[in-house]
Amino acid sequence: MTKAIRINGDALSWEDCEPISEVPEGHVAIDIAWTAVNRADLMQRAGVYPPPPGASDILGLEASGVVSRVGKGVTDFKPGDAVCALLTGGGYASEVVVPAVQVLPVPKGYSLEQAAAIPEVFATAWLNLYHEAQLKPGEKVLVHAAASGLGTAVIQLATALGNPVFATAGNEDKLEICKRLGASGFWNRSNGSFVEAVTQWGGVDMILDPVGGSYIAEDQKVLNVDGRLVLIGLLGGRMAEVDLGLMLVKRQRLIGSTLRSRTVVDKGEVMAALYQHVWPLLSARQIEPVIDRSWPIQEAEAAMAYVAENKNIGKVLLKVT
């Protein structure tokens, strides 16, 4: 019997649900072994980030597991293959159907548990660093909330590809992890504004900001000429003050970016880029996902609370089977 996490008022429950009857053309059915908690899941649960039209209303934006069936036209995968997938929803379940272009084989040497921590954060990192911001070798990056699952992926990926990283985080323990992962500049946001520290570091060419709000004005102050500010979240609020004069004089660009609402074609292009550029780094252990801890899927409530309280360094996983 297929099971999934359902939102019942303020509670989550692991319930029976309708099994997948058929696999559409170009799709793959996966028996899920592991999934992960992302902030988008918390936002969807709170009712402020609904899934795109036509997407599953089940939480979960990534998963790992074993292919059970393939649809017509799928030649890259077969039943029994160990895979991980970028999802638009449906990860908090025992099975999921996903377009084949959003599925990749588990990197060489990785377990299904480790693989579940890869798709969302490394896809988001690649999309925003090298597609949206079009980083060139040597350009410098500022990443906020740098000890998150995404932040730890960004630090490793950017550093491996020749882009120095300045990390901000909420405490010294988190910053120590960022340093170990390769960040060369640091700021504890509990100590106030990061502007002076980043300026002394030489400013940055690109900022990945999941905070928004009052951070935007400070971001602008540390962006170099032709700098790109990529906004990917609103943890600090949706209203911000933007200095248009500074934007004009320094030719700054403010880019809003989400991954979930992009088309299947767009996501397929991101996953193809990951397979070409990131999978070799993962297989060589030059970079790897940072996993904080895991819970059984039946205890998703506790896992989500842990993330909501900003306790995690890296990814929080849910074991399904």
Secondary structure, 3 states (H helix, E strand, C coil): CCEEEEEECCEEEEEECCCCCCCCCCEEEEEEEEEEECHHHHHHHCCCCCCCCCCCCCCCCEEEEEEEEECCCCCCCCCCCEEEEECCCCCCECEEEEEHHHEEECCCCCCHHHHCCCHHHHHHHHHHHHHHCCCCCCCCEEECCCCEHHHHHHHHHHHHCCCCEEEEECCHHHHHHHHHHCCCEEEEHHHCCCHHHHHHCCCEEEEEECCCCCHHHHHHHHEEEEEEEEECCCCCCCCCCCCHHHHHHCCCEEEECCCCCCCHHHHHHHHHHHHHHHHHHHHCCCCCCCEEEEEEHHHHHHHHHHHHCCCCCEEEEEECC
